[in-house]
């Protein structure tokens, strides 16, 4: 692989637009920390933040390859706008609570004895949900299964997943995105909410 690390964002975007996947891998590595940190700082939920992070780069991939990127010289700002719009939509759609309770309130909630029974029930529900999720993953195409297992169960970064599956980072991202969409469809069909929580 050619070393593109010293190229500007705009050069990399042009290269990727022309079909060079390695150029996008550099863009992803260069900007992923900033974008993820921004999303997580607002959402405060690792699963939702990861989902929105993947969606941000999926949309970037789609727009660049469709020749709809026109933000010359402002690639990171463009990514941030995509992420911001997705975060706003997620907060509106899911009515997410993004404020963190203070220490006193958090301790009161955690030590409330009335929550113990609910926790036992929730534990059972989560165990059943895990079994359902495992079954649905086995129904995914093999390439999607591989990415899902490495990302969810092994918590591996997309760069490592790409290396281990012998594909580019944007291909790994795309597989994860389609896997999530497929799992959501299956969950909706079975009246489960595991991927909406």
N, CA, C and O of each residue as an XYZ file, in Angstrom:
788
protein
N       0.848     -1.199      0.000
C       0.000      0.000      0.000
C       0.879      1.242      0.000
O       1.832      1.345      0.772
N       0.548      2.173     -0.869
C       1.296      3.425     -0.945
C       1.033      4.272      0.292
O      -0.065      4.248      0.848
N       2.050      5.023      0.721
C       1.906      5.876      1.908
C       1.263      7.204      1.511
O       1.872      8.025      0.825
N       0.010      7.400      1.960
C      -0.710      8.641      1.662
C      -0.804      9.552      2.887
O      -1.520     10.553      2.857
N      -0.090      9.214      3.960
C      -0.267      9.914      5.233
C       0.079     11.400      5.177
O      -0.418     12.177      5.992
N       0.913     11.802      4.239
C       1.307     13.211      4.150
C       0.439     14.014      3.180
O       0.606     15.226      3.044
N      -0.473     13.339      2.518
C      -1.357     14.029      1.573
C      -2.428     14.816      2.317
O      -2.811     14.445      3.426
N      -2.913     15.896      1.719
C      -3.981     16.693      2.323
C      -5.305     15.934      2.228
O      -5.447     14.995      1.446
N      -6.260     16.359      3.035
C      -7.589     15.739      2.987
C      -8.180     15.818      1.585
O      -8.794     14.867      1.103
N      -7.987     16.954      0.944
C      -8.609     17.156     -0.371
C      -8.022     16.218     -1.417
O      -8.747     15.693     -2.262
N      -6.719     16.009     -1.361
C      -6.087     15.060     -2.288
C      -6.624     13.652     -2.032
O      -6.926     12.908     -2.965
N      -6.737     13.306     -0.757
C      -7.244     11.982     -0.398
C      -8.690     11.787     -0.844
O      -9.059     10.714     -1.321
N      -9.500     12.821     -0.688
C     -10.895     12.744     -1.135
C     -10.951     12.498     -2.639
O     -11.725     11.665     -3.112
N     -10.129     13.227     -3.384
C     -10.109     13.067     -4.847
C      -9.674     11.660     -5.234
O     -10.250     11.043     -6.130
N      -8.644     11.161     -4.544
C      -8.170      9.806     -4.823
C      -9.258      8.774     -4.528
O      -9.464      7.831     -5.293
N      -9.947      8.970     -3.408
C     -11.006      8.025     -3.061
C     -12.169      8.111     -4.049
O     -12.764      7.097     -4.412
N     -12.481      9.324     -4.474
C     -13.547      9.532     -5.456
C     -13.242      8.773     -6.748
O     -14.147      8.329     -7.454
N     -11.946      8.636     -7.041
C     -11.516      7.932     -8.252
C     -11.382      6.427     -8.037
O     -11.006      5.694     -8.952
N     -11.696      5.967     -6.806
C     -11.690      4.525     -6.570
C     -10.571      3.997     -5.707
O     -10.436      2.783     -5.550
N      -9.749      4.890     -5.131
C      -8.622      4.452     -4.307
C      -9.074      4.275     -2.850
O      -9.184      5.255     -2.114
N      -9.331      3.047     -2.439
C      -9.813      2.771     -1.082
C      -8.766      3.086     -0.017
O      -9.112      3.468      1.101
N      -7.495      2.928     -0.359
C      -6.433      3.213      0.611
C      -6.473      4.676      1.058
O      -6.156      4.984      2.207
N      -6.859      5.568      0.161
C      -6.933      6.990      0.492
C      -8.003      7.227      1.561
O      -7.813      8.036      2.469
N      -9.125      6.518      1.447
C     -10.168      6.692      2.460
C      -9.740      6.133      3.803
O     -10.100      6.673      4.849
N      -8.971      5.050      3.778
C      -8.479      4.484      5.033
C      -7.675      5.522      5.814
O      -7.767      5.590      7.039
N      -6.895      6.323      5.106
C      -6.094      7.373      5.754
C      -7.013      8.461      6.310
O      -6.804      8.948      7.421
N      -8.022      8.836      5.542
C      -8.987      9.840      6.018
C      -9.690      9.363      7.280
O      -9.845     10.122      8.237
N     -10.110      8.116      7.278
C     -10.789      7.564      8.450
C      -9.867      7.574      9.664
O     -10.263      8.003     10.748
N      -8.645      7.104      9.480
C      -7.709      7.061     10.601
C      -7.400      8.467     11.119
O      -7.219      8.667     12.320
N      -7.343      9.424     10.219
C      -6.998     10.801     10.583
C      -8.111     11.483     11.378
O      -7.826     12.294     12.259
N      -9.357     11.173     11.083
C     -10.471     11.934     11.671
C     -11.371     11.139     12.612
O     -12.257     11.723     13.236
N     -11.175      9.833     12.733
C     -12.125      9.026     13.503
C     -12.176      9.421     14.979
O     -13.257      9.431     15.567
N     -11.043      9.745     15.586
C     -11.037     10.059     17.008
C     -11.838     11.322     17.310
O     -12.619     11.361     18.260
N     -11.634     12.354     16.490
C     -12.345     13.626     16.691
C     -13.848     13.434     16.516
O     -14.637     13.922     17.326
N     -14.243     12.726     15.463
C     -15.659     12.539     15.183
C     -16.328     11.690     16.264
O     -17.403     12.032     16.758
N     -15.680     10.580     16.625
C     -16.274      9.722     17.660
C     -16.371     10.455     18.993
O     -17.388     10.364     19.680
N     -15.311     11.185     19.363
C     -15.315     11.911     20.642
C     -16.440     12.939     20.684
O     -17.090     13.114     21.715
N     -16.665     13.614     19.566
C     -17.747     14.600     19.482
C     -19.102     13.923     19.699
O     -19.922     14.401     20.482
N     -19.331     12.806     19.000
C     -20.609     12.109     19.120
C     -20.805     11.586     20.542
O     -21.870     11.765     21.132
N     -19.773     10.938     21.088
C     -19.899     10.338     22.409
C     -20.095     11.386     23.496
O     -20.803     11.138     24.473
N     -19.474     12.564     23.338
C     -19.609     13.621     24.334
C     -21.066     14.054     24.490
O     -21.470     14.512     25.560
N     -21.850     13.909     23.427
C     -23.261     14.310     23.480
C     -24.157     13.124     23.838
O     -25.042     13.244     24.685
N     -23.926     11.985     23.193
C     -24.808     10.822     23.346
C     -24.582     10.099     24.667
O     -25.538      9.662     25.308
N     -23.319      9.970     25.079
C     -22.956      9.289     26.337
C     -23.436      7.839     26.371
O     -23.768      7.314     27.434
N     -23.471      7.206     25.221
C     -23.845      5.804     25.137
C     -22.962      5.179     24.061
O     -23.030      5.567     22.895
N     -22.135      4.214     24.451
C     -21.128      3.677     23.535
C     -21.739      3.032     22.304
O     -21.259      3.246     21.191
N     -22.806      2.236     22.489
C     -23.427      1.558     21.355
C     -24.028      2.552     20.365
O     -23.827      2.437     19.156
N     -24.765      3.527     20.889
C     -25.382      4.525     20.001
C     -24.322      5.395     19.341
O     -24.438      5.758     18.170
N     -23.278      5.727     20.116
C     -22.200      6.550     19.550
C     -21.507      5.802     18.415
O     -21.198      6.395     17.381
N     -21.260      4.507     18.599
C     -20.639      3.704     17.539
C     -21.522      3.642     16.299
O     -21.035      3.735     15.172
N     -22.817      3.485     16.518
C     -23.757      3.418     15.399
C     -23.751      4.729     14.609
O     -23.709      4.724     13.379
N     -23.794      5.846     15.332
C     -23.791      7.156     14.670
C     -22.452      7.435     14.004
O     -22.401      8.060     12.945
N     -21.373      6.975     14.620
C     -20.048      7.125     14.024
C     -19.986      6.382     12.685
O     -19.520      6.928     11.685
N     -20.460      5.136     12.678
C     -20.464      4.353     11.436
C     -21.340      5.018     10.371
O     -20.971      5.084      9.199
N     -22.497      5.506     10.798
C     -23.401      6.164      9.853
C     -22.773      7.418      9.265
O     -22.961      7.714      8.085
N     -22.019      8.165     10.089
C     -21.339      9.371      9.609
C     -20.396      9.031      8.464
O     -20.428      9.680      7.419
N     -19.564      8.026      8.653
C     -18.597      7.674      7.609
C     -19.257      6.946      6.444
O     -18.783      7.033      5.311
N     -20.327      6.241      6.709
C     -21.077      5.616      5.616
C     -21.635      6.697      4.682
O     -21.576      6.573      3.459
N     -22.175      7.755      5.287
C     -22.703      8.856      4.458
C     -21.587      9.588      3.731
O     -21.755     10.021      2.591
N     -20.444      9.725      4.398
C     -19.292     10.356      3.739
C     -18.878      9.534      2.525
O     -18.653     10.081      1.446
N     -18.778      8.211      2.705
C     -18.424      7.310      1.610
C     -19.398      7.468      0.444
O     -18.994      7.611     -0.710
N     -20.682      7.437      0.774
C     -21.720      7.522     -0.258
C     -21.657      8.838     -1.020
O     -21.756      8.856     -2.247
N     -21.490      9.943     -0.291
C     -21.448     11.254     -0.940
C     -20.206     11.438     -1.808
O     -20.285     11.979     -2.910
N     -19.067     10.986     -1.306
C     -17.835     11.141     -2.088
C     -17.901     10.305     -3.358
O     -17.601     10.790     -4.449
N     -18.296      9.045     -3.208
C     -18.339      8.160     -4.379
C     -19.427      8.573     -5.387
O     -19.372      8.216     -6.564
N     -20.409      9.329     -4.895
C     -21.462      9.829     -5.797
C     -21.120     11.208     -6.343
O     -21.947     11.854     -6.986
N     -19.891     11.653     -6.081
C     -19.396     12.960     -6.558
C     -20.216     14.119     -6.033
O     -20.437     15.107     -6.735
N     -20.678     13.991     -4.765
C     -21.473     15.066     -4.166
C     -20.695     15.848     -3.111
O     -21.267     16.704     -2.437
N     -19.422     15.572     -2.960
C     -18.602     16.313     -1.995
C     -18.084     17.578     -2.669
O     -17.398     17.515     -3.689
N     -18.423     18.736     -2.082
C     -18.017     20.018     -2.673
C     -17.334     20.940     -1.665
O     -17.067     22.104     -1.965
N     -17.051     20.417     -0.466
C     -16.517     21.249      0.617
C     -14.996     21.351      0.550
O     -14.309     20.913      1.473
N     -14.474     21.910     -0.502
C     -13.023     21.988     -0.692
C     -12.352     22.686      0.480
O     -12.713     23.803      0.851
N     -11.367     22.003      1.055
C     -10.593     22.587      2.146
C     -11.226     22.472      3.516
O     -10.660     22.963      4.493
N     -12.400     21.828      3.620
C     -13.094     21.766      4.915
C     -13.654     20.373      5.181
O     -14.805     20.228      5.593
N     -12.844     19.358      4.947
C     -13.324     17.983      5.063
C     -13.783     17.655      6.480
O     -14.865     17.098      6.669
N     -12.963     18.000      7.480
C     -13.347     17.672      8.855
C     -14.615     18.421      9.280
O     -15.471     17.859      9.963
N     -14.728     19.677      8.877
C     -15.941     20.444      9.198
C     -17.165     19.802      8.549
O     -18.244     19.772      9.139
N     -16.991     19.295      7.343
C     -18.083     18.617      6.635
C     -18.490     17.350      7.379
O     -19.679     17.087      7.561
N     -17.493     16.557      7.813
C     -17.782     15.361      8.597
C     -18.520     15.711      9.886
O     -19.469     15.032     10.277
N     -18.069     16.783     10.541
C     -18.693     17.201     11.797
C     -20.157     17.588     11.583
O     -21.002     17.313     12.435
N     -20.455     18.219     10.459
C     -21.851     18.585     10.167
C     -22.712     17.337      9.986
O     -23.842     17.273     10.470
N     -22.160     16.345      9.283
C     -22.894     15.088      9.114
C     -23.164     14.467     10.483
O     -24.288     14.066     10.784
N     -22.115     14.391     11.309
C     -22.250     13.798     12.651
C     -23.256     14.580     13.483
O     -24.100     13.994     14.161
N     -23.164     15.914     13.430
C     -24.064     16.760     14.224
C     -25.522     16.531     13.833
O     -26.386     16.406     14.701
N     -25.796     16.476     12.533
C     -27.168     16.256     12.072
C     -27.692     14.883     12.506
O     -28.857     14.745     12.877
N     -26.822     13.873     12.456
C     -27.226     12.539     12.897
C     -27.508     12.513     14.395
O     -28.463     11.878     14.842
N     -26.671     13.207     15.170
C     -26.874     13.271     16.623
C     -28.202     13.955     16.940
O     -28.965     13.477     17.780
N     -28.474     15.069     16.271
C     -29.734     15.791     16.491
C     -30.922     14.894     16.169
O     -31.885     14.838     16.934
N     -30.857     14.189     15.032
C     -31.947     13.280     14.650
C     -32.128     12.168     15.680
O     -33.251     11.806     16.030
N     -30.989     11.626     16.166
C     -31.055     10.537     17.146
C     -31.684     11.006     18.445
O     -32.499     10.298     19.037
N     -31.307     12.195     18.888
C     -31.858     12.736     20.134
C     -33.360     12.969     19.989
O     -34.131     12.666     20.899
N     -33.766     13.503     18.853
C     -35.199     13.740     18.623
C     -35.970     12.426     18.512
O     -37.049     12.275     19.085
N     -35.401     11.479     17.767
C     -36.099     10.218     17.499
C     -36.208      9.344     18.748
O     -37.263      8.777     19.032
N     -35.115      9.244     19.480
C     -35.085      8.332     20.632
C     -35.342      9.038     21.947
O     -35.431      8.394     22.992
N     -35.463     10.368     21.906
C     -35.641     11.144     23.135
C     -34.552     10.779     24.147
O     -34.824     10.510     25.317
N     -33.318     10.780     23.658
C     -32.197     10.414     24.518
C     -31.997     11.451     25.607
O     -32.176     12.646     25.371
N     -31.625     11.002     26.799
C     -31.263     11.905     27.885
C     -29.758     12.077     27.825
O     -29.021     11.106     27.989
N     -29.294     13.281     27.597
C     -27.864     13.485     27.420
C     -27.215     14.149     28.623
O     -25.993     14.295     28.660
N     -28.013     14.556     29.613
C     -27.435     15.145     30.816
C     -27.021     14.047     31.778
O     -27.711     13.036     31.915
N     -25.895     14.248     32.442
C     -25.408     13.276     33.413
C     -25.846     13.725     34.801
O     -25.611     14.879     35.159
N     -26.484     12.848     35.608
C     -26.890     13.257     36.948
C     -25.674     13.521     37.824
O     -24.606     12.947     37.611
N     -25.847     14.404     38.823
C     -24.724     14.654     39.729
C     -24.506     13.440     40.629
O     -25.318     12.515     40.622
N     -23.414     13.433     41.406
C     -23.028     12.273     42.207
C     -24.104     11.871     43.212
O     -24.359     10.682     43.403
N     -24.733     12.849     43.852
C     -25.750     12.548     44.863
C     -26.939     11.841     44.225
O     -27.427     10.841     44.750
N     -27.401     12.359     43.100
C     -28.549     11.769     42.413
C     -28.212     10.378     41.890
O     -29.030      9.462     41.981
N     -27.008     10.219     41.341
C     -26.602      8.922     40.829
C     -26.568      7.876     41.950
O     -27.050      6.756     41.778
N     -25.996      8.250     43.092
C     -25.932      7.328     44.231
C     -27.328      6.955     44.728
O     -27.575      5.803     45.082
N     -28.248      7.937     44.754
C     -29.611      7.667     45.193
C     -30.274      6.653     44.273
O     -30.952      5.739     44.742
N     -30.084      6.805     42.980
C     -30.692      5.883     42.009
C     -30.103      4.486     42.158
O     -30.838      3.499     42.189
N     -28.787      4.404     42.251
C     -28.129      3.104     42.321
C     -28.443      2.349     43.606
O     -28.441      1.118     43.610
N     -28.714      3.068     44.705
C     -28.961      2.432     45.992
C     -30.440      2.283     46.326
O     -30.787      1.889     47.439
N     -31.301      2.588     45.385
C     -32.741      2.497     45.618
C     -33.165      1.029     45.647
O     -33.101      0.357     44.618
N     -33.612      0.497     46.844
C     -33.975     -0.927     46.945
C     -35.146     -1.319     46.050
O     -35.298     -2.491     45.706
N     -35.970     -0.350     45.674
C     -37.134     -0.690     44.843
C     -36.716     -1.120     43.439
O     -37.525     -1.664     42.688
N     -35.443     -0.873     43.083
C     -34.990     -1.228     41.741
C     -34.456     -2.657     41.660
O     -34.174     -3.144     40.565
N     -34.312     -3.332     42.794
C     -33.682     -4.648     42.797
C     -34.492     -5.657     41.983
O     -33.924     -6.375     41.159
N     -35.820     -5.723     42.200
C     -36.647     -6.671     41.459
C     -36.578     -6.377     39.974
O     -36.447     -7.284     39.152
N     -36.667     -5.103     39.643
C     -36.578     -4.718     38.240
C     -35.265     -5.141     37.616
O     -35.226     -5.536     36.451
N     -34.193     -5.061     38.380
C     -32.890     -5.454     37.863
C     -32.837     -6.952     37.575
O     -32.231     -7.383     36.593
N     -33.482     -7.749     38.446
C     -33.517     -9.192     38.216
C     -34.278     -9.494     36.928
O     -33.839    -10.300     36.107
N     -35.427     -8.835     36.765
C     -36.220     -9.033     35.549
C     -35.450     -8.576     34.322
O     -35.470     -9.235     33.282
N     -34.770     -7.442     34.450
C     -33.994     -6.914     33.328
C     -32.853     -7.855     32.968
O     -32.530     -8.031     31.793
N     -32.245     -8.459     33.984
C     -31.155     -9.407     33.745
C     -31.648    -10.595     32.920
O     -30.968    -11.044     31.998
N     -32.837    -11.100     33.261
C     -33.416    -12.209     32.495
C     -33.710    -11.766     31.066
O     -33.418    -12.480     30.107
N     -34.296    -10.572     30.943
C     -34.621    -10.039     29.621
C     -33.362     -9.902     28.777
O     -33.354    -10.265     27.601
N     -32.291     -9.374     29.383
C     -31.043     -9.181     28.653
C     -30.443    -10.507     28.203
O     -29.890    -10.606     27.108
N     -30.555    -11.532     29.062
C     -30.026    -12.853     28.706
C     -30.782    -13.419     27.508
O     -30.176    -13.976     26.593
N     -32.106    -13.277     27.516
C     -32.909    -13.768     26.394
C     -32.602    -12.979     25.132
O     -32.513    -13.541     24.041
N     -32.443    -11.676     25.292
C     -32.108    -10.823     24.159
C     -30.780    -11.237     23.542
O     -30.639    -11.269     22.320
N     -29.809    -11.553     24.393
C     -28.498    -11.982     23.919
C     -28.620    -13.257     23.091
O     -27.974    -13.386     22.052
N     -29.448    -14.201     23.548
C     -29.659    -15.455     22.819
C     -30.292    -15.156     21.454
O     -29.882    -15.711     20.434
N     -31.297    -14.269     21.451
C     -31.955    -13.890     20.196
C     -30.968    -13.228     19.230
O     -30.970    -13.511     18.032
N     -30.124    -12.340     19.775
C     -29.146    -11.644     18.948
C     -28.162    -12.642     18.336
O     -27.845    -12.561     17.149
N     -27.682    -13.577     19.148
C     -26.750    -14.601     18.661
C     -27.354    -15.364     17.488
O     -26.681    -15.625     16.491
N     -28.636    -15.721     17.618
C     -29.305    -16.460     16.547
C     -29.391    -15.614     15.283
O     -29.122    -16.107     14.187
N     -29.761    -14.353     15.426
C     -29.904    -13.485     14.259
C     -28.566    -13.266     13.561
O     -28.515    -13.190     12.333
N     -27.488    -13.163     14.326
C     -26.168    -12.965     13.725
C     -25.816    -14.143     12.817
O     -25.205    -13.962     11.764
N     -26.209    -15.359     13.234
C     -25.902    -16.539     12.407
C     -26.646    -16.511     11.067
O     -26.279    -17.235     10.142
N     -27.688    -15.678     10.959
C     -28.455    -15.572      9.715
C     -27.871    -14.545      8.749
O     -28.299    -14.465      7.597
N     -26.900    -13.760      9.207
C     -26.272    -12.751      8.359
C     -25.334    -13.406      7.351
O     -24.864    -14.521      7.575
N     -25.058    -12.716      6.235
C     -24.003    -13.213      5.332
C     -22.689    -13.348      6.102
O     -22.439    -12.608      7.054
N     -21.863    -14.290      5.686
C     -20.655    -14.618      6.441
C     -19.739    -13.412      6.647
O     -19.178    -13.241      7.729
N     -19.584    -12.580      5.625
C     -18.701    -11.416      5.745
C     -19.208    -10.441      6.807
O     -18.418     -9.848      7.542
N     -20.546    -10.278      6.883
C     -21.130     -9.397      7.890
C     -21.003    -10.002      9.284
O     -20.731     -9.289     10.250
N     -21.199    -11.317      9.389
C     -21.035    -11.988     10.681
C     -19.642    -11.744     11.241
O     -19.472    -11.447     12.423
N     -18.659    -11.874     10.377
C     -17.263    -11.748     10.797
C     -16.991    -10.367     11.385
O     -16.368    -10.242     12.439
N     -17.466     -9.331     10.689
C     -17.251     -7.962     11.155
C     -18.001     -7.708     12.460
O     -17.449     -7.116     13.388
N     -19.248     -8.150     12.537
C     -20.060     -7.946     13.740
C     -19.408     -8.594     14.958
O     -19.325     -7.985     16.025
N     -18.954     -9.810     14.795
C     -18.356    -10.524     15.935
C     -17.071     -9.851     16.406
O     -16.826     -9.738     17.607
N     -16.254     -9.406     15.455
C     -15.003     -8.743     15.845
C     -15.259     -7.378     16.483
O     -14.551     -6.965     17.402
N     -16.283     -6.687     15.979
C     -16.566     -5.340     16.497
C     -17.296     -5.397     17.843
O     -16.902     -4.719     18.791
N     -18.355     -6.203     17.926
C     -19.187     -6.223     19.123
C     -18.569     -7.066     20.240
O     -18.476     -6.620     21.384
N     -18.151     -8.282     19.899
C     -17.691     -9.196     20.943
C     -16.215     -9.030     21.296
O     -15.811     -9.274     22.433
N     -15.413     -8.612     20.313
C     -13.983     -8.464     20.572
C     -13.561     -6.998     20.679
O     -12.416     -6.700     21.017
N     -14.497     -6.082     20.389
C     -14.262     -4.638     20.498
C     -13.025     -4.197     19.708
O     -12.247     -3.366     20.176
N     -12.854     -4.750     18.526
C     -11.686     -4.411     17.708
C     -11.970     -3.165     16.875
O     -13.096     -2.978     16.414
N     -10.968     -2.311     16.675
C     -11.147     -1.120     15.832
C     -11.298     -1.534     14.364
O     -10.834     -2.600     13.961
N     -11.949     -0.684     13.577
C     -12.208     -1.018     12.177
C     -10.920     -1.192     11.372
O     -10.890     -1.960     10.409
N      -9.870     -0.492     11.756
C      -8.595     -0.651     11.049
C      -8.104     -2.090     11.185
O      -7.661     -2.695     10.209
N      -8.183     -2.635     12.397
C      -7.745     -4.015     12.625
C      -8.683     -5.007     11.946
O      -8.240     -6.010     11.386
N      -9.993     -4.717     11.999
C     -10.961     -5.595     11.332
C     -10.655     -5.670      9.840
O     -10.689     -6.744      9.240
N     -10.356     -4.511      9.249
C     -10.040     -4.469      7.818
C      -8.819     -5.324      7.502
O      -8.822     -6.070      6.523
N      -7.785     -5.223      8.317
C      -6.568     -6.013      8.096
C      -6.873     -7.508      8.217
O      -6.446     -8.308      7.384
N      -7.615     -7.870      9.260
C      -7.889     -9.292      9.517
C      -8.831     -9.909      8.491
O      -8.800    -11.118      8.259
N      -9.670     -9.072      7.875
C     -10.608     -9.601      6.874
C     -10.141     -9.312      5.449
O     -10.855     -9.586      4.484
N      -8.940     -8.757      5.328
C      -8.326     -8.494      4.015
C      -9.190     -7.596      3.133
O      -9.409     -7.874      1.954
N      -9.676     -6.507      3.743
C     -10.456     -5.531      2.969
C     -10.091     -4.136      3.431
O      -9.326     -3.977      4.382
N     -10.627     -3.127      2.772
C     -10.362     -1.749      3.178
C     -11.234     -1.381      4.378
O     -12.202     -2.076      4.684
N     -10.888     -0.289      5.053
C     -11.666      0.137      6.214
C     -13.094      0.497      5.802
O     -14.046      0.172      6.512
N     -13.242      1.163      4.663
C     -14.595      1.559      4.273
C     -15.448      0.335      3.911
O     -16.669      0.365      4.066
N     -14.810     -0.738      3.430
C     -15.555     -1.975      3.186
C     -16.009     -2.585      4.509
O     -17.143     -3.047      4.634
N     -15.108     -2.580      5.499
C     -15.468     -3.086      6.828
C     -16.603     -2.270      7.429
O     -17.537     -2.826      8.007
N     -16.520     -0.947      7.291
C     -17.591     -0.069      7.775
C     -18.909     -0.374      7.069
O     -19.964     -0.441      7.700
N     -18.834     -0.557      5.759
C     -20.039     -0.859      4.991
C     -20.675     -2.169      5.415
O     -21.896     -2.266      5.533
N     -19.840     -3.182      5.645
C     -20.361     -4.476      6.091
C     -21.047     -4.348      7.448
O     -22.103     -4.936      7.682
N     -20.426     -3.566      8.341
C     -21.024     -3.377      9.657
C     -22.356     -2.649      9.534
O     -23.335     -3.001     10.191
N     -22.376     -1.642      8.691
C     -23.602     -0.866      8.494
C     -24.741     -1.747      7.977
O     -25.859     -1.689      8.490
N     -24.450     -2.565      6.954
C     -25.479     -3.448      6.408
C     -25.890     -4.511      7.418
O     -27.055     -4.904      7.475
N     -24.920     -4.978      8.223
C     -25.245     -5.959      9.264
C     -26.228     -5.369     10.261
O     -27.202     -6.019     10.640
N     -25.970     -4.124     10.690
C     -26.861     -3.463     11.647
C     -28.254     -3.289     11.038
O     -29.257     -3.525     11.711
N     -28.321     -2.879      9.775
C     -29.616     -2.714      9.111
C     -30.357     -4.057      9.037
O     -31.559     -4.128      9.295
N     -29.624     -5.116      8.684
C     -30.254     -6.441      8.596
C     -30.734     -6.928      9.960
O     -31.820     -7.494     10.078
N     -29.917     -6.703     10.987
C     -30.304     -7.124     12.335
C     -31.529     -6.349     12.820
O     -32.399     -6.905     13.491
N     -31.590     -5.079     12.480
C     -32.759     -4.279     12.874
C     -34.029     -4.787     12.189
O     -35.095     -4.844     12.802
N     -33.903     -5.154     10.916
C     -35.070     -5.690     10.205
C     -35.538     -6.990     10.855
O     -36.732     -7.207     11.060
N     -34.562     -7.853     11.177
C     -34.924     -9.114     11.832
C     -35.540     -8.870     13.203
O     -36.506     -9.531     13.584
N     -34.976     -7.919     13.942
C     -35.484     -7.601     15.278
C     -36.913     -7.082     15.190
O     -37.766     -7.456     15.995
N     -37.172     -6.217     14.208
C     -38.524     -5.671     14.036
C     -39.500     -6.784     13.669
O     -40.633     -6.804     14.150
N     -39.060     -7.712     12.815
C     -39.914     -8.825     12.398
C     -40.268     -9.721     13.578
O     -41.362    -10.281     13.639
N     -39.327     -9.852     14.518
C     -39.549    -10.720     15.686
C     -40.076     -9.930     16.879
O     -40.195    -10.469     17.980
N     -40.394     -8.651     16.661
C     -40.906     -7.788     17.732
C     -39.883     -7.637     18.873
O     -40.242     -7.634     20.050
N     -38.610     -7.512     18.495
C     -37.549     -7.261     19.475
C     -37.093     -5.828     19.342
O     -37.294     -5.201     18.301
N     -36.483     -5.308     20.383
C     -36.000     -3.925     20.346
C     -34.522     -3.856     20.696
O     -34.043     -2.810     21.134
N     -33.804     -4.932     20.514
C     -32.420     -4.986     20.996
C     -31.505     -3.960     20.350
O     -30.543     -3.512     20.975
N     -31.787     -3.578     19.108
C     -30.886     -2.654     18.445
C     -31.419     -1.231     18.455
O     -30.814     -0.327     17.880
N     -32.538     -1.041     19.103
C     -33.064      0.314     19.237
C     -32.709      0.887     20.589
O     -32.772      2.102     20.777
N     -32.330      0.029     21.554
C     -32.048      0.466     22.903
C     -30.704      1.142     22.988
O     -30.300      1.579     24.065
